[in-house]
Amino acid sequence: MIINWKDITGNLTELGTIAVDWVTDTASDVTDKIIDKLSQGAGIARGILEKFRQTIEDYLRDTIFYSESQSDEGESKERVDDAIEELLEGATLENDSSKSKIYSKSGGEEEANRDFDELTGKLGATVKDRGGGTRTAELPDRSTTVIHSKSREDLPTIQIDRPGVRRHIKIRYR
């Protein structure tokens, strides 16, 4: 199959304009419409487009539907800062490298899941189950957090990535 990228780009530009009018729709609903339009207009197989579903939804959420004002962003950052500070209470800093700040806490997998649920619940974040003991969430300030039931050290770990910050925060539960 030959893909005409010029047609795809034209369709995406048109769809980007249309998507702004669909502000009340969810990213998932808009993604369905985009996939339909591309499969019909550009003749791309629906199966191929479905492989890009999450990328399209993330793009829409991040660029079109993200509309918090600067003051809301500041409030969100403060709320997330406070929640992370509370999460780190009782944790021991084990390693402070250029890539990560690694903490440890006791309680194992049960405590890790409880802390993750408390963090995401307090901030109203939607949690996605990725399977295999991994769950993810985007926090109000656009930080991302993930919990793995096992890390390289065979320990349950919560990782937090802050926007604009290179170093990860990792909490390993012993």
C-alpha positions in Angstrom: 0.0 0.0 0.0 1.3 3.5 -0.9 0.6 6.2 1.6 0.3 9.7 0.3 1.6 11.8 3.1 0.5 15.1 1.5 -3.1 13.9 1.7 -2.6 12.8 5.3 -1.1 16.2 6.2 -4.0 18.0 4.5 -6.5 15.9 6.3 -4.8 16.4 9.7 -4.8 20.2 9.2 -8.5 20.1 8.4 -9.1 17.8 11.3 -7.2 20.0 13.6 -9.5 22.9 12.7 -12.6 20.8 13.1 -11.3 19.4 16.5 -11.3 22.8 18.0 -15.1 23.0 17.4 -15.5 19.6 19.3 -14.2 21.0 22.6 -17.0 19.4 24.5 -16.2 15.9 23.1 -13.7 13.7 24.9 -10.3 13.0 23.4 -11.5 9.5 22.7 -14.5 10.6 20.8 -12.5 13.0 18.7 -9.9 10.3 18.0 -12.7 8.0 16.7 -13.7 10.8 14.3 -10.1 11.4 13.2 -9.5 7.7 12.6 -12.8 7.5 10.6 -11.9 10.6 8.5 -8.4 9.4 7.8 -9.5 5.9 6.9 -12.1 7.3 4.5 -10.3 10.4 3.2 -6.7 9.2 2.9 -7.5 5.5 2.4 -5.4 4.3 5.3 -6.4 1.0 6.7 -8.3 1.4 10.0 -6.1 -1.3 11.6 -3.0 0.8 11.0 -4.7 3.9 12.4 -5.9 2.1 15.5 -2.2 1.4 16.4 -1.8 5.2 16.8 -5.0 5.7 18.9 -3.2 6.5 22.2 -0.7 8.8 20.5 -3.6 10.8 18.9 -5.5 10.9 22.2 -2.5 12.1 24.0 -1.8 14.8 21.4 -5.4 16.0 21.5 -5.4 16.1 25.3 -2.0 17.9 25.5 -2.5 20.5 22.7 -6.1 21.1 22.1 -8.0 20.2 25.3 -5.5 21.5 27.8 -6.9 24.9 28.7 -5.9 25.6 32.3 -4.9 29.2 32.9 -1.5 30.2 34.2 -2.9 30.8 37.7 -4.5 27.4 37.6 -1.2 25.8 36.6 0.5 27.5 39.6 -2.2 26.2 42.0 -1.9 22.8 40.4 1.8 22.7 40.9 1.5 23.8 44.5 -1.1 21.0 45.2 1.2 18.4 43.5 4.2 19.7 45.4 2.4 19.4 48.7 1.1 15.9 47.8 4.6 14.7 46.9 6.1 16.2 50.0 3.5 14.3 52.1 4.2 11.1 50.1 7.9 11.5 50.9 7.3 11.8 54.7 9.1 9.0 56.4 11.1 8.1 53.3 14.9 7.8 53.3 16.9 9.4 50.5 19.2 6.6 49.2 20.6 8.1 46.0 20.7 11.6 44.6 22.1 11.4 41.1 21.8 13.5 38.0 19.0 11.2 36.7 17.0 10.3 39.8 16.3 11.0 43.4 15.7 7.6 44.9 14.0 7.1 48.2 13.0 4.0 50.2 10.1 3.4 52.4 8.9 0.3 54.3 5.7 -1.6 53.7 6.3 -3.4 50.4 3.8 -3.7 47.6 0.7 -3.1 49.9 2.1 0.2 51.1 3.2 1.2 47.6 -0.3 0.7 46.2 -1.8 2.5 49.2 0.5 5.5 48.7 -0.1 5.6 44.9 -3.9 5.4 45.4 -3.7 8.2 48.0 -1.6 10.4 45.8 -3.7 10.1 42.7 -7.0 10.2 44.7 -6.1 13.3 46.6 -5.2 15.0 43.3 -8.2 13.7 41.4 -6.0 12.0 38.8 -7.4 9.2 36.5 -5.4 6.0 36.9 -4.9 3.7 33.9 -4.1 0.0 34.5 -1.3 -0.9 32.1 -1.2 -4.6 33.1 1.5 -6.6 34.7 1.3 -4.6 38.0 1.8 -1.3 36.3 -0.5 1.7 36.7 -0.1 5.3 35.5 -1.7 8.7 36.0 -1.2 12.3 34.9 -1.4 14.7 37.8 -3.0 18.2 37.6 0.3 20.0 36.9 1.0 17.5 34.0 3.4 15.5 36.1 3.2 11.8 35.4 3.4 9.0 38.0 3.7 5.3 37.5 3.7 2.4 40.0 5.5 -0.8 39.1 5.0 -3.9 41.2 8.7 -4.8 40.6 11.7 -2.6 39.8 15.2 -3.6 38.7 15.9 -4.2 42.4 12.8 -6.5 42.6 11.0 -3.9 44.7 7.6 -2.1 44.1 8.4 1.4 43.0 6.5 4.7 42.5 8.1 7.0 39.9 7.1 10.7 39.5 8.2 12.7 36.5 7.7 16.5 36.8 7.3 18.7 33.7 10.5 20.5 32.8 12.5 18.5 35.4 15.0 15.9 34.1 15.4 14.0 37.4 12.8 11.4 38.3 11.6 10.9 41.9 11.6 7.2 42.7 10.3 5.6 45.9 11.2 2.0 46.4 9.2 0.0 49.0 11.0 -2.6 51.0 
